[in-house]
Amino acid sequence: MSGPAGLERSMATRTANSSVIGTTEANANVLLLRLKSIGDILFTLPAVHRVREAFPQARISFLVSGEYAPLLEGFRDVDHVIALDRARLRQRNPVAIAREMVALLRRLRRPRFSLAVDFQGYGETSLLTWWTGAPQRWGSVYRPSRRWAYTRAATRNDHIHIADWNLSLLHQCGLEPRPNRNEFHLPTHARQAALEYFAACGCDPARPTLLIQPFTSSPIKNWPLEKYLVLAKHWRAAGMQVIFSGGPADHASLGPARQGGFVTSAGLSLLATAGLMELSSLVVGGVTGLLHLAVAMQKRVVMLIGYPACEPGFPYQHHDWAVTAGDSSPAASISVESVIGATAQALVELGVSPSAAPS
């Protein structure tokens, strides 16, 4: 955008955005809410970009459950993170619960937010949005009974991608549509941690690497580990390094991968694992937050999806990066041959030649 006409349109847009929240852009103080989980928080990222574009000088805060707070380090458009200690709230200590809630309520009230956007739309987040006292409170509504918490609300549409719904919420509440962005920026310390892990495991960042994330939050979404092992052996024989990733609870489950001579990274921090994905040529796994994180890092993935007609979490803006089962079939029914074919095609697109790597 350039020249007098472009400047005029830009000024008109800023004026419209300022009128939406009833304050000047320079004084805008925005709160975004999404407590959990990894994938759903990442699906707010395009909307976070949109809020920043609308209010480039605003202070943007993000309320999130404490265990996911590190993820927000990659959200460059967020200035401040408010972490809710949900573990403390689950304790049977009334004093600890009261202290945590009082501290949280103060942190939500004192900043005098001019706009609060609830992307989650649950009972607790609607109450917290209302409590902020923000003159503009926007929310995603599942139940009509929660509309009272918001000044503007939109009924949730489950037939579009969750990230697109978050953008739609903003548009329905007054922000103008803009070109879409989905950009997670890996912190330097996470990249360094991944490099150190590569070195400790004898891996070479310069060699083609396949990272496999075999487990999801639900067993029904998992592709069998024995099939992943066949895939891993295929690409190891072709000259690729293979790493099996997982959370701390997956260490025992990854035993067969270790026995097969593969590197396993269960127990690394979320961001260090993101660093491993950045260093890898290709990431393969089921419908899980780590795969969505890879997509937001502009990393090529192959996502294995069962019951695709009912699955809202395809790779965002890359539907073709999924390998699907039949509409009424679980991910376990996907054949090894089809996944080998999909990974081979992905490597061709990336210009990676595993056969040229030393074995």
Secondary structure, DSSP 8 states (H G I E B T S, - for coil): --HHHHHHHHHHHHHHHHHHHTS-GGG-EEEEE----HHHHHTTHHHHHHHHHH-TTSEEEEEEEGGGGGGGGG-TT--EEEEE-HHHHTSS-HHHHHHHHHHHHHHHHTT--SEEEESS--HHHHHHHHHT--SEEEEEESSGGGGGG-SEEEE--TTS-HHHHHHHHHHHHT-------------HHHHHHHHHHHHHTT--TTS-EEEEE---SSGGG---HHHHHHHHHHHHHTT-EEEE---GGGTTTTHHHHHTT-EE-TT--HHHHHHHHHHSSEEEESS-HHHHHHHHTT--EEEEESSGGG-----TT-GGGEEE--TTS-GGGS-HHHHHHHHHHHHHHHT--GGGS--
